[in-house]
């Protein structure tokens, strides 16, 4: 499908496409990617289930009969989506998309699992909804490159609301009119500012869950007859002008080969629990560590970087060099580089309160600086570079032109399942085989919503 207006707004065109699909329209590569994303998200929810931010979100939940992944309690549909989305994104270990750093799984999986339980869906409809939602989210990110972040908003929170909304409508066989209204309603629910970057507070963690629960509400209201603005995207006061006012949107990215080419297949699964664009820098630092470079006598550590990530992952530089807490460290390139150089790893056990006060790490982090590379391909590709400059003039350097786990260097199925098992173990569960089998059943469209019960309790 290419861009054709025919008097229809963007939301109407997207709705027409989404509700016309059946599971058989999905390429096998897309189905495989959704399976991997589902496995990743369930493992992350188990890993985070004992964290304080999950406990706080659970405490605010309404009662109901929907599953919280890794917990025996049941809550309302919207609360399940909020809690599962918060848990899945809490350690920043979830998938990302090159071309626009949005996180699909942490929105689509909680939203569609909740919708499945509410509407009694078969798993082929669930997978279809996840794929449609992820595709629209990623294409919206391509439509507004850098613009949403530049305006002070979190793209996953804002754009994820629309992805989950259209995914639910597709899964539930909503009409074109209902779907367009739901997208219009979602425009008044989309939200999420990035002020958490200043102090390491928790709000980024809840953004995907908020988007997921907002989508459930938007779809329910539209199904009941509530009317939303049809020009929610391109209107004078719509998404493009409100959430990305500094750029000219590229709506052609929404429709270019839509349905024939699924960008969802290029979604990257992370090897490290931190900001997406920090990952290749950690790889570079680990490469230097594996070469056996000395950490003595280093005068400076300089990293070439893209201008578009500086305000989130590099500045204010003093704060990034000395993160105030473990969560803030996840969005600090200097700290990630220090982990790679000092420890040669960057796992869940390395982003802790103890680590952010580790003098060996802080000594190196305080040496890390950046220089803008005008030729950096961000946001199309995430790259890394680390240069060690010694007092005696010696230089050691490593570069990486891709993000590991991404389209040019994807994690293998073995890697993905090993990450899942490690996360399940980290969360204190010994049910990895049973949980993985349930993910396989859902991911390969066998059975229906009742299989979600396996995720309760972990």
C-alpha positions in Angstrom: 0.0 0.0 0.0 1.4 3.4 -1.0 0.1 6.8 0.1 -3.3 7.4 -1.5 -5.5 10.0 0.0 -8.8 9.5 -1.8 -10.3 12.2 0.5 -9.4 10.1 3.6 -7.3 11.3 6.5 -4.3 9.4 7.6 -6.2 7.7 10.5 -8.9 6.5 8.0 -6.3 5.1 5.6 -4.5 3.3 8.3 -7.7 1.9 9.7 -8.8 0.6 6.3 -5.5 -1.3 6.0 -5.4 -2.6 9.6 -8.9 -4.1 9.7 -8.6 -5.7 6.3 -5.8 -8.0 7.5 -5.9 -11.7 8.6 -3.1 -13.6 10.2 -2.3 -15.3 6.8 -1.3 -11.9 5.5 1.7 -11.8 7.9 5.1 -12.9 6.4 6.7 -15.8 8.3 9.6 -13.5 9.2 7.2 -11.1 10.9 5.6 -14.0 12.9 9.0 -15.1 14.0 9.9 -11.6 15.1 6.7 -11.3 17.1 7.5 -14.7 18.7 10.9 -13.4 19.8 9.5 -10.1 21.1 6.9 -12.0 23.2 9.5 -14.3 24.6 11.7 -11.3 25.5 8.9 -9.3 27.1 7.7 -12.2 29.3 11.2 -12.8 30.5 11.7 -9.1 31.3 8.4 -9.0 33.3 9.6 -12.0 35.4 13.1 -10.4 35.9 11.5 -7.2 37.3 8.7 -8.7 39.3 10.2 -8.0 42.7 11.4 -4.5 41.9 10.0 -1.6 43.9 8.5 0.3 41.0 6.5 -2.8 40.1 5.2 -3.1 43.6 4.2 0.6 43.6 2.3 0.2 40.3 0.6 -3.0 41.6 -0.5 -1.1 44.7 -2.4 1.4 42.5 -4.2 -1.3 40.5 -7.9 -2.1 40.4 -9.1 -5.6 41.0 -10.2 -7.8 38.2 -9.5 -11.1 36.4 -6.6 -10.3 34.1 -3.1 -11.7 34.5 -0.1 -9.9 35.8 3.0 -11.7 34.3 4.9 -13.3 37.2 2.3 -12.6 39.9 -0.6 -14.6 41.3 -2.9 -11.6 41.8 -5.5 -10.7 39.2 -6.4 -7.1 38.3 -8.5 -5.1 35.8 -7.6 -5.1 32.1 -6.1 -1.6 32.2 -4.2 -2.3 35.3 -2.7 -5.5 33.9 -1.6 -3.6 30.8 -0.1 -0.8 32.9 1.8 -3.2 35.3 3.0 -5.5 32.6 4.2 -2.6 30.4 5.9 -1.0 33.4 7.7 -4.2 34.4 8.8 -5.0 30.9 10.3 -1.6 30.3 11.6 -1.1 33.9 15.2 -2.2 33.3 15.4 -0.8 29.7 16.3 -4.2 28.4 13.5 -4.4 25.9 13.5 -4.2 22.1 14.2 -1.0 20.1 13.8 0.1 16.4 16.6 1.6 14.3 15.1 4.4 12.3 13.4 5.9 15.4 14.2 4.6 18.9 10.8 3.3 19.9 10.1 0.2 22.0 7.3 -2.0 20.5 7.1 -5.1 22.6 6.6 -3.3 25.9 3.4 -1.6 24.5 2.0 -4.3 22.2 2.4 -7.4 24.3 0.7 -6.0 27.5 -2.0 -4.3 25.4 -2.8 -7.4 23.3 -2.6 -9.9 26.1 -5.1 -7.8 28.1 -7.4 -7.4 25.0 -7.2 -11.1 24.4 -8.4 -11.9 27.9 -11.2 -9.3 27.7 -12.5 -10.3 24.3 -11.6 -14.1 24.3 -9.3 -13.9 21.3 -7.6 -16.7 19.6 -3.8 -16.5 19.4 -3.7 -15.9 15.7 -5.6 -12.6 16.3 -3.3 -11.7 19.1 -0.2 -12.1 17.0 -1.9 -10.2 14.2 -2.6 -7.3 16.6 0.9 -7.3 17.9 2.3 -7.2 14.4 0.0 -4.4 13.2 0.6 -2.3 16.3 4.4 -2.7 16.1 4.3 -1.8 12.4 2.3 1.4 12.8 4.4 2.4 15.8 7.7 1.9 13.9 6.4 3.7 10.8 5.2 6.6 13.0 8.7 6.9 14.3 10.1 7.0 10.8 7.5 9.7 10.0 8.8 12.0 12.8 12.6 11.4 13.0 14.1 13.0 16.1 11.1 15.4 16.4 9.3 13.9 19.3 12.4 13.6 21.5 13.4 17.2 20.5 10.0 18.4 21.7 10.6 16.9 25.2 8.4 13.8 24.8 9.1 10.0 24.9 8.2 8.6 21.4 7.3 5.2 22.8 4.8 6.8 25.2 3.2 9.0 22.6 3.4 7.0 19.4 2.9 3.7 21.2 -0.6 4.7 22.2 -1.6 4.8 18.5 0.2 1.5 17.7 -1.5 -0.4 20.4 -4.9 1.2 19.6 -4.8 0.1 16.0 -3.4 -3.3 17.0 -6.3 -4.0 19.3 -8.8 -2.8 16.8 -7.2 -5.1 14.1 -7.2 -8.1 16.5 -10.8 -7.5 17.6 -12.1 -7.1 14.0 -13.3 -3.5 14.7 -14.8 -1.6 11.8 -12.9 1.1 9.9 -15.1 3.8 11.5 -14.5 2.4 15.0 -10.8 2.1 14.4 -10.5 5.7 13.1 -12.4 7.0 16.0 -10.3 5.0 18.4 -7.1 6.6 16.9 -8.7 10.0 17.3 -9.5 9.3 20.9 -6.0 8.0 21.5 -4.6 11.4 20.5 -6.0 12.9 23.7 -4.5 10.1 25.8 -1.0 10.0 24.3 1.5 11.5 26.7 4.9 11.1 28.3 7.6 13.8 29.0 11.3 13.0 29.3 12.1 15.0 32.4 13.1 11.7 34.1 16.4 12.2 32.4 17.3 14.9 34.9 17.1 12.8 38.1 16.7 9.2 37.3 13.1 9.1 38.5 10.7 6.3 37.5 8.2 7.8 35.0 9.9 6.4 31.8 9.3 3.0 33.2 5.5 3.5 33.2 5.2 5.0 29.7 4.7 1.8 27.7 2.1 0.5 30.2 0.3 3.9 30.2 0.2 3.7 26.4 -1.1 0.1 26.5 -3.9 0.9 29.0 -4.8 4.1 27.1 -5.2 2.1 23.9 -7.6 -0.3 25.6 -9.7 2.6 26.8 -9.7 4.3 23.4 -10.8 1.2 21.7 -13.6 0.5 24.2 -14.9 4.1 24.0 -14.8 4.0 20.2 -16.7 0.7 20.1 -19.3 2.3 22.4 -19.8 5.1 19.9 -17.5 7.8 21.2 -16.2 10.0 18.3 -12.6 11.1 17.9 -11.1 13.6 15.4 -10.3 11.9 12.1 -7.3 14.3 11.4 -5.7 13.3 14.6 -2.3 13.0 12.9 -2.1 15.7 10.3 -4.6 18.2 11.6 -3.7 21.8 12.7 -3.7 20.6 16.4 -2.8 17.0 15.6 0.0 14.8 16.6 2.5 16.0 14.0 2.2 19.6 14.9 1.9 19.1 18.7 4.5 16.4 19.4 7.1 17.2 16.7 6.7 20.9 15.8 10.3 21.4 14.9 10.3 19.1 11.8 8.5 18.5 8.6 6.7 15.1 9.0 7.3 12.4 6.4 3.8 10.8 6.2 4.9 8.8 3.1 6.8 6.6 5.5 3.5 5.4 6.9 2.3 4.1 3.6 5.4 3.1 1.5 4.9 -0.6 0.7 2.6 -0.9 3.7 1.6 -4.6 4.0 4.2 -5.7 1.5 7.3 -4.7 3.5 7.1 -5.1 7.3 9.7 -2.9 9.1 8.8 -4.8 12.2 11.1 -7.5 11.0 14.1 -5.2 11.7 13.3 -4.5 15.4 16.4 -5.0 17.5 16.5 -7.0 20.7 19.0 -5.7 23.3 22.0 -7.4 24.7 22.4 -4.8 27.5 19.8 -3.3 30.0 20.3 0.4 29.1 19.5 3.1 26.6 19.4 1.8 23.0 22.1 4.1 21.5 24.5 3.3 24.4 24.7 -0.3 23.4 27.3 -0.1 20.6 29.5 2.1 22.8 29.5 -0.6 25.4 30.5 -3.1 22.7 33.4 -0.9 21.7 34.6 -0.6 25.3 34.4 -4.3 25.8 36.4 -4.8 22.6 39.1 -2.6 24.1 38.9 -4.5 27.4 39.3 -7.8 25.5 42.4 -6.4 23.7 44.0 -6.0 27.1 44.4 -2.2 27.1 45.6 -0.6 30.3 43.3 1.6 32.3 46.3 3.3 33.8 47.7 6.5 32.4 44.5 7.4 30.4 44.2 11.1 29.9 40.8 11.1 28.2 38.2 8.8 26.7 36.6 10.5 23.6 33.5 9.1 21.8 32.2 10.3 18.5 28.4 10.6 18.7 25.3 11.9 16.9 24.0 15.3 17.8 20.5 13.8 18.1 21.3 11.8 21.2 23.4 14.3 23.1 20.6 15.9 25.2 19.4 12.4 26.4 22.6 10.3 26.8 25.4 12.8 27.2 24.2 16.0 28.9 24.5 17.4 31.4 27.9 15.8 31.2 28.7 16.0 34.9 25.5 14.3 35.8 26.1 11.6 33.2 29.6 11.0 34.5 28.3 10.6 38.1 24.7 9.2 37.8 22.6 9.9 40.9 21.2 6.3 41.0 21.2 3.0 39.1 18.3 3.9 36.8 19.9 7.2 35.8 23.1 5.2 34.9 21.1 3.3 32.2 20.9 6.6 30.3 24.5 7.6 30.7 27.0 6.8 27.9 30.0 7.6 30.2 28.8 5.1 32.7 28.1 2.4 30.1 31.6 3.0 28.5 33.1 2.7 32.0 31.3 -0.6 32.6 32.7 -2.0 29.4 36.3 -0.9 30.1 36.4 -1.8 33.7 34.2 -4.9 34.0 34.0 -6.1 30.4 30.2 -6.5 30.8 27.0 -4.6 31.4 24.3 -6.8 32.8 21.4 -6.5 35.2 23.8 -7.0 38.1 26.0 -4.2 36.8 23.4 -1.4 36.9 22.9 -1.3 40.7 23.1 1.3 43.4 26.5 -0.2 44.5 27.8 0.2 40.9 27.1 3.9 40.7 29.3 4.5 43.8 32.1 2.2 42.6 35.2 4.3 42.5 36.8 2.3 39.7 33.9 2.9 37.5 33.5 6.5 38.4 37.2 7.2 37.8 36.8 6.1 34.2 33.4 7.6 33.7 34.8 11.0 34.7 37.3 10.8 31.8 34.6 10.2 29.2 33.8 13.0 26.8 32.2 13.3 23.4 32.6 15.0 20.0 29.8 15.5 17.5 30.2 13.5 14.3 28.2 15.3 11.6 28.2 12.2 9.4 26.7 9.9 12.1 23.8 8.1 10.5 21.5 8.3 13.5 18.5 7.6 13.7 18.7 5.2 10.7 21.6 3.3 12.3 23.0 3.2 15.9 26.8 3.3 15.9 29.6 3.3 18.6 33.1 4.7 18.9 35.5 4.8 21.9 39.0 6.4 21.7 41.4 6.1 24.7 44.1 8.9 24.8 47.0 8.2 27.1 49.3 10.8 28.8 52.2 9.5 26.8 50.4 10.1 23.5 49.4 6.6 22.8 45.9 6.0 21.4 43.7 3.0 21.4 40.4 3.0 19.5 37.4 0.9 18.7 34.5 1.6 16.3 31.3 -0.3 15.6 28.9 0.7 12.7 25.9 -1.2 14.0 24.0 -2.0 17.1 24.3 -5.7 18.1 20.8 -7.2 18.0 19.8 -4.9 15.2 19.1 -5.4 11.6 22.7 -5.8 10.5 23.7 -8.0 13.4 20.6 -9.7 14.9 20.7 -11.9 18.0 20.2 -15.5 17.2 17.2 -17.5 18.4 19.7 -19.2 20.8 20.8 -15.8 22.1 17.2 -14.6 22.6 16.1 -17.8 24.4 19.3 -17.7 26.6 18.5 -14.1 27.5 14.9 -15.2 28.4 16.2 -18.0 30.7 18.7 -15.7 32.4 16.0 -13.1 33.0 13.6 -15.7 34.4 16.3 -17.0 36.7 17.1 -13.4 37.8 13.4 -13.0 38.7 13.6 -16.0 41.0 11.6 -18.4 38.9 12.5 -22.0 37.9 9.6 -22.3 35.4 11.5 -21.2 32.3 10.6 -24.2 30.2 6.9 -23.9 31.0 6.8 -20.2 30.3 8.8 -20.6 27.1 6.4 -23.2 25.9 3.4 -20.9 26.5 5.2 -18.1 24.5 5.7 -20.6 21.7 2.0 -21.6 21.7 0.9 -18.0 21.6 3.6 -16.8 19.2 2.8 -19.6 16.7 -0.9 -19.0 17.0 -1.9 -22.2 18.7 -4.9 -22.0 21.1 -6.4 -19.0 22.6 -6.5 -16.5 25.5 -6.6 -19.2 28.2 -2.9 -19.9 27.7 -2.1 -16.5 29.2 -2.9 -18.1 32.5 0.5 -19.8 32.4 2.2 -16.5 32.9 0.4 -15.9 36.3 2.7 -16.5 39.2 5.8 -17.0 37.0 
